Amino acid sequence: MKDDQQPISRKAFMEELERYRKGSVTRRHFLGVTGLGTAMAVMGGSLPRMARAQDIGNRVVLATWPNYHDPADFDAFTDKTGAYTQVNVFGSNEEMLAKIQAGGSGWDVFVPTNYAIPTYVDAGLIEPLDLSKIPNYDPASYDPRFAEAGTIDGTVYGVPKNWGTTGIAFNSSKTGGVVDSWKTFFDGARDQFDGRVMVHDYQLTTIGNALVYHGFSFNSVDPAELAKAEELLIDVKPHLYAISSDYQPSMRNGDAWLTMCWTGDGKQMNTDMPEIGFALGKEGGEIWSDYYAIPKDAPHKDAAYALINFLLDPEVNAREALAHGYPVADARTNALLPQELLDDPIIYPAAEALSPLEFGAAVTLTDPNRAELMARFKSA
């Protein structure tokens, strides 16, 4: 017991337990602070929670995308299980794949995009999921367009997190209005928006949107078409503000006026700064879906299943959606969201705006010509 004789809270107990496990405090300190040395009442109230925490370990490592979660939900997961969530942020599927291929990533859960999953399966790098350990996943509740890529040859390797689009975020106070065309985006970078435009550090979208500029498929691997995309990108590069997938800070402080942008980032910026708008390129572009998955060599698989199941709880998922602004494919979660969010054209664009968009194709992840093109563009 503490000096004031008040029982220690569950959160404080778990914090002290974690310090003891790490060797930061002595056994005497742990027993004294928690009261386990003298107060059986505290033992009776706390030990069941400690047992649950030990069942899944004391941490889980998540590899994910920028601005893609509500940190409060990770705190809630710790309160519920005793396991701390360590978050590693990446800017591209290529980065994630390279890290896992190198081995020893230490990840328990990662968030691949639809087109990357076949590559992980072919390379034997991804765990077939035991859905009995994810009872919050109800396949019948999901829009199949945003769930089917997680299943390969009848085996489920990923369960849906979110879906979205890749469009254009623009500061209308600087651009003079809406920018909803990749032609305006790239031509403007070399003209009226010189030095104020950002593109992703991500070959799929940066090359893909350069292809769309020329009227080609977002997923093209045709050498002649890639050559045209490269010519455009090399010409544009000296006029760019930056090549980065972490574009929110520069857009918010006014250094950048235009950027390639994912749905949720567009919504987050628009909510805080209404002058920053989001539009889909009318020529086409990307529609995507992301998944929760487990690497084959995940060191804490029980914790991985527990985290995925927790985040797919419809109430938790609704809190996530309210925080990050990405659309959810789970009808149970959407039923909990405010109607104004479901009617928001950034998050849920009209069907006609989605029709020109393409899901990324698996071949783009491993095509050497696209990889080499991106490398030349970045080093030019």
GUTOR-21300 format. One line per 5 residues: their letters; for each residue x, y, z of C-alpha. Coordinates in nm, 4 decimals. Layout:
a	X/Y/Z; ...
This chain:
mkddq	0.0000/0.0000/0.0000; 0.1063/0.3584/-0.0545; 0.1708/0.5868/0.2423; -0.1827/0.7259/0.2258; -0.3149/0.3690/0.2473
qpisr	-0.5156/0.4105/-0.0751; -0.5135/0.1097/-0.3128; -0.2900/0.1572/-0.6136; -0.4727/0.2096/-0.9423; -0.4643/-0.0555/-1.2114
kafme	-0.2741/0.1765/-1.4474; -0.0132/0.2613/-1.1840; 0.0184/-0.1075/-1.0968; 0.0905/-0.2004/-1.4589; 0.3451/0.0835/-1.4891
elery	0.5292/-0.0402/-1.1825; 0.5093/-0.3985/-1.3096; 0.6686/-0.2913/-1.6378; 0.9481/-0.1086/-1.4525; 1.0129/-0.4215/-1.2446
rkgsv	1.0195/-0.6458/-1.5530; 1.2761/-0.4165/-1.7155; 1.4930/-0.4229/-1.4046; 1.4498/-0.0497/-1.3406; 1.3372/-0.1044/-0.9811
trrhf	1.4107/-0.3635/-0.7164; 1.1754/-0.6356/-0.6028; 1.1509/-0.4601/-0.2651; 1.0476/-0.1339/-0.4334; 0.7892/-0.3124/-0.6498
lgvtg	0.6344/-0.4957/-0.3558; 0.6345/-0.1848/-0.1407; 0.4846/0.0547/-0.3926; 0.2177/-0.1856/-0.5126; 0.1395/-0.3224/-0.1681
lgtam	0.1831/-0.6817/-0.2836; 0.4144/-0.7463/0.0098; 0.1542/-0.6551/0.2697; -0.1958/-0.6222/0.1248; -0.3747/-0.9328/0.0025
avmgg	-0.6702/-0.7213/-0.1027; -0.4590/-0.5496/-0.3647; -0.3223/-0.8843/-0.4757; -0.6704/-1.0176/-0.5215; -0.7729/-0.7209/-0.7329
slprm	-0.4602/-0.6926/-0.9452; -0.3240/-1.0397/-1.0117; -0.5919/-1.1477/-1.2617; -0.5013/-0.8465/-1.4759; -0.1335/-0.9297/-1.4414
araqd	-0.2061/-1.2838/-1.5585; -0.3874/-1.1549/-1.8670; -0.0964/-0.9283/-1.9476; 0.1472/-1.2165/-1.9167; -0.0643/-1.4238/-2.1534
ignrv	0.0191/-1.1932/-2.4471; 0.3477/-1.0458/-2.3252; 0.4197/-0.6907/-2.2232; 0.4392/-0.5238/-2.5644; 0.3377/-0.5364/-2.9289
vlatw	0.5212/-0.3695/-3.2179; 0.3132/-0.2124/-3.4959; 0.4513/-0.0944/-3.8323; 0.2079/0.1481/-3.9903; 0.1580/0.4729/-4.1825
pnyhd	0.1822/0.8379/-4.0694; -0.1191/0.9943/-3.8936; -0.3116/0.6665/-3.9130; -0.4225/0.5943/-3.5548; -0.5650/0.7531/-3.2423
padfd	-0.2886/0.7249/-2.9779; -0.5567/0.7137/-2.7075; -0.6636/0.3743/-2.8377; -0.3155/0.2358/-2.7783; -0.3385/0.3626/-2.4206
aftdk	-0.6745/0.1900/-2.3885; -0.5216/-0.1330/-2.5212; -0.2490/-0.1116/-2.2577; -0.5101/-0.0534/-1.9873; -0.7023/-0.3552/-2.1102
tgayt	-0.4144/-0.5993/-2.1604; -0.1028/-0.4603/-1.9968; 0.0777/-0.4691/-2.3326; 0.2425/-0.1493/-2.4569; 0.2144/-0.0664/-2.8288
qvnvf	0.5387/0.0424/-2.9939; 0.4610/0.2209/-3.3216; 0.7035/0.2322/-3.6170; 0.5984/0.4653/-3.9006; 0.6832/0.4078/-4.2676
gsnee	0.6190/0.6049/-4.5847; 0.5924/0.3302/-4.8456; 0.5171/-0.0362/-4.8997; 0.8655/-0.0703/-5.0471; 1.0187/0.0333/-4.7142
mlaki	0.8028/-0.2152/-4.5260; 0.8843/-0.4978/-4.7665; 1.2588/-0.4314/-4.7553; 1.2557/-0.4282/-4.3760; 1.0735/-0.7615/-4.3522
qaggs	1.2864/-0.9197/-4.6256; 1.5997/-0.8252/-4.4328; 1.4716/-1.0252/-4.1350; 1.4573/-0.9376/-3.7694; 1.2134/-0.6504/-3.8102
gwdvf	1.0729/-0.7207/-3.4643; 0.7260/-0.6306/-3.5913; 0.4190/-0.8087/-3.4629; 0.1603/-0.6315/-3.6793; 0.2052/-0.4340/-3.9996
vptny	-0.0277/-0.2528/-4.2378; 0.0314/-0.3446/-4.6047; -0.1719/-0.2014/-4.8905; -0.3851/-0.4295/-5.1075; -0.1391/-0.4661/-5.3969
aipty	0.1530/-0.5648/-5.1691; -0.0092/-0.8693/-5.0095; 0.0552/-1.1182/-5.2963; 0.4276/-1.0373/-5.2814; 0.4404/-1.1138/-4.9092
vdagl	0.2537/-1.4389/-4.9658; 0.4768/-1.5501/-5.2538; 0.7863/-1.4779/-5.0435; 0.6515/-1.6633/-4.7396; 0.6814/-1.3513/-4.5222
iepld	0.3246/-1.3230/-4.3948; 0.1273/-1.5310/-4.1453; -0.1986/-1.7021/-4.2513; -0.4449/-1.5585/-4.0003; -0.6302/-1.7677/-3.7450
lskip	-0.9640/-1.5873/-3.7537; -1.0775/-1.7609/-3.4353; -0.8333/-1.5253/-3.2608; -0.9946/-1.2197/-3.4219; -1.3606/-1.2567/-3.3190
nydpa	-1.4241/-0.8857/-3.3859; -1.3645/-0.9462/-3.7564; -1.6979/-1.0191/-3.9247; -1.6430/-1.0663/-4.2999; -2.0126/-1.0174/-4.3730
sydpr	-1.9938/-0.6611/-4.2419; -1.7270/-0.5485/-4.4890; -1.7580/-0.4061/-4.8374; -1.5907/-0.6799/-5.0458; -1.4084/-0.4253/-5.2639
faeag	-1.1955/-0.3332/-4.9656; -1.1608/-0.6789/-4.8089; -1.0985/-0.9273/-5.0876; -0.7292/-0.8453/-5.1418; -0.6523/-0.9863/-4.7969
tidgt	-0.7447/-1.3369/-4.9113; -0.5166/-1.5333/-5.1459; -0.6274/-1.8753/-5.2772; -0.8853/-1.9041/-5.0004; -0.6455/-1.8217/-4.7156
vygvp	-0.6864/-1.4967/-4.5210; -0.3578/-1.3094/-4.4730; -0.4943/-0.9646/-4.3928; -0.8099/-0.8155/-4.2450; -0.9255/-0.4695/-4.3581
knwgt	-0.8187/-0.1586/-4.1711; -0.9231/0.1324/-4.3911; -0.9604/0.2320/-4.7513; -0.9129/0.5594/-4.9285; -0.7870/0.7482/-5.2278
tgiaf	-0.4747/0.9335/-5.3315; -0.5556/1.2829/-5.4468; -0.4350/1.6417/-5.4273; -0.4288/1.8615/-5.1183; -0.4162/2.2314/-5.2068
nsskt	-0.4028/2.5535/-5.0074; -0.6761/2.7480/-5.1828; -0.5581/3.0781/-5.0348; -0.2334/3.0269/-5.2290; -0.3504/2.8385/-5.5374
ggvvd	-0.6480/3.0646/-5.6039; -0.8979/2.7793/-5.5923; -0.9473/2.4060/-5.6330; -0.6767/2.1940/-5.7972; -0.8402/1.8736/-5.9222
swktf	-0.6189/1.7760/-6.2145; -0.2800/1.6076/-6.2390; -0.2116/1.8264/-6.5413; -0.2596/2.1381/-6.3293; -0.0562/1.9774/-6.0493
fdgar	0.2531/1.8978/-6.2577; 0.2315/2.1934/-6.4967; 0.1726/2.4294/-6.2047; 0.4794/2.2940/-6.0267; 0.6868/2.4296/-6.3150
dqfdg	0.4976/2.7586/-6.3307; 0.2785/2.9410/-6.0794; 0.3430/2.6937/-5.7952; 0.7211/2.6733/-5.8474; 0.8934/2.5611/-5.5253
rvmvh	0.5662/2.4888/-5.3453; 0.4717/2.1367/-5.4574; 0.5390/1.8029/-5.2855; 0.5252/1.4495/-5.4234; 0.5359/1.1232/-5.2322
dyqlt	0.8547/0.9397/-5.1513; 0.6657/0.6408/-5.2888; 0.6979/0.5048/-5.6401; 0.3421/0.3733/-5.6733; 0.1767/0.7130/-5.6412
tigna	0.4479/0.9439/-5.7715; 0.5117/0.7397/-6.0853; 0.1456/0.6401/-6.1089; 0.0192/0.9972/-6.1130; 0.2866/1.0980/-6.3646
lvyhg	0.1579/0.8169/-6.5865; -0.2007/0.9363/-6.5419; -0.0881/1.2875/-6.6460; -0.0050/1.1363/-6.9863; -0.3293/0.9395/-7.0068
fsfns	-0.1678/0.6036/-6.9213; -0.2738/0.3499/-6.6595; -0.1722/0.4279/-6.3018; -0.0230/0.0760/-6.2886; 0.1612/0.0730/-6.6184
vdpae	0.4938/-0.1091/-6.6420; 0.5251/-0.0484/-7.0161; 0.8822/0.0793/-7.0755; 0.7783/0.3441/-7.3272; 0.5089/0.4801/-7.0962
lakae	0.7431/0.4751/-6.7970; 0.9942/0.6736/-7.0039; 0.7348/0.9463/-7.0562; 0.6567/0.9508/-6.6832; 1.0275/0.9753/-6.6020
ellid	1.0737/1.2639/-6.8428; 0.7963/1.4529/-6.6639; 0.9299/1.3790/-6.3154; 1.2889/1.4726/-6.3982; 1.1667/1.7970/-6.5544
vkphl	0.9527/1.8775/-6.2498; 1.2053/1.7868/-5.9807; 1.4020/2.1169/-5.9673; 1.0726/2.2971/-5.9067; 0.9522/2.0790/-5.6177
yaiss	0.9527/2.1834/-5.2554; 1.0179/1.8272/-5.1370; 0.9826/1.4549/-5.2047; 0.8224/1.3203/-4.8868; 0.5282/1.1158/-4.7658
dyqps	0.5176/1.3244/-4.4464; 0.3730/1.6378/-4.6021; 0.1340/1.7668/-4.3371; 0.3833/1.9905/-4.1510; 0.4876/2.1737/-4.4690
mrngd	0.1297/2.2174/-4.5859; 0.0197/2.3453/-4.2462; 0.2981/2.6026/-4.2121; 0.2489/2.7311/-4.5668; 0.5836/2.6246/-4.7091
awltm	0.4029/2.3885/-4.9474; 0.0839/2.4776/-5.1328; 0.0161/2.1507/-5.3145; 0.0899/1.7881/-5.2386; -0.0030/1.4364/-5.3360
cwtgd	-0.2199/1.3380/-5.0450; -0.4004/1.0434/-4.8895; -0.7647/1.0746/-4.7869; -0.7232/1.0952/-4.4103; -0.4410/1.3484/-4.4268
gkqmn	-0.6604/1.5619/-4.6497; -0.9449/1.5430/-4.4002; -0.7209/1.6132/-4.1008; -0.5763/1.9263/-4.2633; -0.9119/2.0467/-4.3929
tdmpe	-1.0688/2.0116/-4.0478; -0.7982/2.2237/-3.8851; -0.7412/2.4634/-4.1751; -1.0461/2.4898/-4.4062; -0.8396/2.6708/-4.6691
igfal	-0.6631/2.3406/-4.7324; -0.8875/2.1393/-4.9604; -0.8655/1.7909/-5.1095; -0.9661/1.6776/-5.4568; -0.9259/1.3695/-5.6708
gkegg	-0.7435/1.4090/-6.0007; -1.0129/1.4032/-6.2658; -0.7852/1.2082/-6.5008; -0.7619/0.9158/-6.2578; -0.5291/0.7955/-5.9855
eiwsd	-0.5403/0.5506/-5.6980; -0.8052/0.3912/-5.4808; -0.6595/0.1623/-5.2140; -0.7317/-0.0528/-4.9116; -0.4992/-0.1265/-4.6197
yyaip	-0.4932/-0.4379/-4.4031; -0.3765/-0.5575/-4.0649; -0.1357/-0.8480/-4.1098; 0.1192/-1.0444/-3.9060; 0.4746/-1.1173/-4.0258
kdaph	0.5801/-1.4824/-4.0240; 0.8579/-1.4076/-3.7743; 0.6498/-1.1887/-3.5388; 0.7966/-1.2323/-3.1880; 0.4711/-1.1607/-3.0013
kdaay	0.1964/-1.3284/-3.2028; -0.0528/-1.3521/-2.9182; -0.0162/-0.9777/-2.8651; -0.0504/-0.9230/-3.2400; -0.3843/-1.1019/-3.2518
alinf	-0.4991/-0.9173/-2.9400; -0.4142/-0.5763/-3.0894; -0.5813/-0.6481/-3.4236; -0.8922/-0.7778/-3.2493; -0.9031/-0.4730/-3.0221
lldpe	-0.8697/-0.2256/-3.3101; -1.1447/-0.4012/-3.5076; -1.3951/-0.3644/-3.2261; -1.6570/-0.1406/-3.3953; -1.6548/0.1142/-3.1122
vnare	-1.2752/0.1361/-3.1124; -1.2709/0.1492/-3.4922; -1.5210/0.4362/-3.4839; -1.2938/0.6306/-3.2489; -1.0058/0.5633/-3.4855
alahg	-1.2043/0.6912/-3.7838; -1.3034/1.0082/-3.6007; -0.9369/1.0729/-3.5236; -0.7683/0.9916/-3.8543; -1.0388/1.0678/-4.1105
ypvad	-0.9975/0.7587/-4.3289; -1.3080/0.5753/-4.4513; -1.3955/0.2383/-4.2982; -1.5344/-0.0587/-4.4892; -1.7067/-0.2101/-4.1826
artna	-2.0815/-0.1413/-4.1799; -2.0933/-0.1942/-3.8018; -1.8422/0.0863/-3.7518; -2.0102/0.3174/-4.0016; -2.3357/0.2778/-3.8097
llpqe	-2.1652/0.4414/-3.5112; -2.0235/0.7389/-3.7025; -2.1983/1.0761/-3.7313; -2.3902/1.1280/-4.0534; -2.1914/1.4389/-4.1416
llddp	-1.8774/1.2273/-4.1534; -2.0418/0.9683/-4.3777; -2.1582/1.2505/-4.6065; -1.8170/1.4169/-4.6235; -1.7008/1.4215/-4.9896
iiypa	-1.3338/1.3986/-4.8878; -1.3861/1.0744/-4.6968; -1.6623/0.9195/-4.9068; -1.6395/1.0650/-5.2602; -1.9252/1.0294/-5.5035
aeals	-1.9225/0.7138/-5.7133; -1.8517/0.9073/-6.0317; -1.5384/1.0575/-5.8750; -1.4145/0.7099/-5.7834; -1.4806/0.5511/-6.1214
plefg	-1.1562/0.6653/-6.2945; -0.9414/0.5407/-6.0054; -0.7440/0.2146/-6.0038; -0.6384/-0.0194/-5.7267; -0.2621/-0.0639/-5.7250
aavtl	-0.1409/-0.3800/-5.9014; 0.1008/-0.6277/-5.7438; 0.3415/-0.6050/-6.0374; 0.4193/-0.2412/-5.9574; 0.5810/-0.3355/-5.6249
tdpnr	0.8424/-0.5636/-5.7787; 0.8824/-0.4196/-6.1294; 1.2540/-0.3287/-6.1621; 1.1898/-0.0541/-6.4162; 0.9652/0.1366/-6.1773
aelma	1.2105/0.0909/-5.8901; 1.5011/0.2148/-6.1014; 1.2957/0.5071/-6.2331; 1.2168/0.6200/-5.8780; 1.5814/0.5891/-5.7775
rfksa	1.6919/0.8015/-6.0747; 1.4256/1.0611/-6.0000; 1.5311/1.0952/-5.6361; 1.9017/1.1177/-5.7191; 1.8665/1.3545/-6.0158
